[in-house]
Amino acid sequence: MKQTLLRIRQYYGLNLRDLAEAAQVDDEIVYAMLMNKPVTRIEAEQVLRGVEKITGVHYTLQDIAVRISTGC
């Protein structure tokens, strides 16, 4: 079973705003991922890079359960 961004956020105590800033995306993108709503592949990868910037742990789309919007 893949990890979710919500579980990772809870485990590391990540703040939504800090994560959005580290990922250089709008808060709404991080929120969408937390709520398992579709985001583009690029947005998802940016958020995962933000997680890495904060935690030092590298995550990929293969590691995390993310809904990717159709056509992206």
RORODO-39804 format. One line per 5 residues: their letters; for each residue x, y, z of C-alpha. Coordinates in Angstrom, 1 decimal. Layout:
<nodes>
a	X:Y:Z ~ ...
</nodes>
This chain:
<nodes>
mkqtl	0.0:0.0:0.0 ~ 1.4:3.4:-1.0 ~ 1.8:6.2:1.4 ~ -0.5:9.3:1.1 ~ 0.6:12.9:1.4
lrirq	-1.8:13.2:4.4 ~ 0.1:10.5:6.3 ~ 3.5:12.0:5.4 ~ 2.2:15.4:6.5 ~ 1.0:13.9:9.8
yygln	4.2:11.9:10.4 ~ 6.5:14.9:9.9 ~ 4.1:17.5:11.3 ~ 4.2:19.5:8.0 ~ 2.3:22.7:7.8
lrdla	0.3:23.2:4.6 ~ 1.5:26.7:4.0 ~ 5.2:25.8:4.6 ~ 4.8:22.8:2.2 ~ 3.2:25.0:-0.5
eaaqv	6.0:27.5:-0.1 ~ 8.7:24.9:-0.3 ~ 7.0:23.4:-3.4 ~ 6.3:26.8:-4.9 ~ 2.7:26.0:-5.5
ddeiv	-0.6:27.5:-4.3 ~ -2.0:26.2:-1.0 ~ -4.9:24.8:-3.0 ~ -2.7:22.3:-4.8 ~ -1.3:20.9:-1.5
yamlm	-4.8:20.8:-0.1 ~ -6.1:18.9:-3.2 ~ -3.4:16.3:-2.8 ~ -4.1:16.0:0.9 ~ -7.8:15.4:0.1
nkpvt	-6.9:12.9:-2.7 ~ -8.3:15.1:-5.4 ~ -6.6:15.1:-8.9 ~ -3.7:17.4:-9.6 ~ -1.4:17.6:-12.7
rieae	1.7:15.4:-12.7 ~ 3.9:18.5:-12.6 ~ 2.0:19.9:-9.6 ~ 2.3:16.5:-7.8 ~ 6.1:16.4:-8.5
qvlrg	6.5:19.9:-7.3 ~ 4.8:19.1:-4.0 ~ 6.9:16.0:-3.5 ~ 10.1:18.1:-4.1 ~ 8.7:20.5:-1.4
vekit	8.4:17.5:1.0 ~ 12.0:16.6:0.2 ~ 13.2:20.1:0.8 ~ 11.6:20.1:4.3 ~ 12.2:16.5:5.4
gvhyt	15.3:15.5:3.4 ~ 13.5:12.4:2.3 ~ 13.0:11.7:-1.4 ~ 9.6:10.6:-2.5 ~ 8.4:9.9:-6.1
lqdia	5.0:9.4:-7.7 ~ 5.7:5.6:-7.4 ~ 6.0:5.9:-3.6 ~ 2.9:8.1:-3.0 ~ -0.8:7.6:-3.8
vrist	-1.6:10.6:-5.9 ~ -4.6:11.1:-8.3 ~ -3.2:12.6:-11.5 ~ -5.7:14.5:-13.6 ~ -6.5:13.1:-17.0
gc	-4.3:14.2:-19.9 ~ -1.4:15.3:-17.8
</nodes>
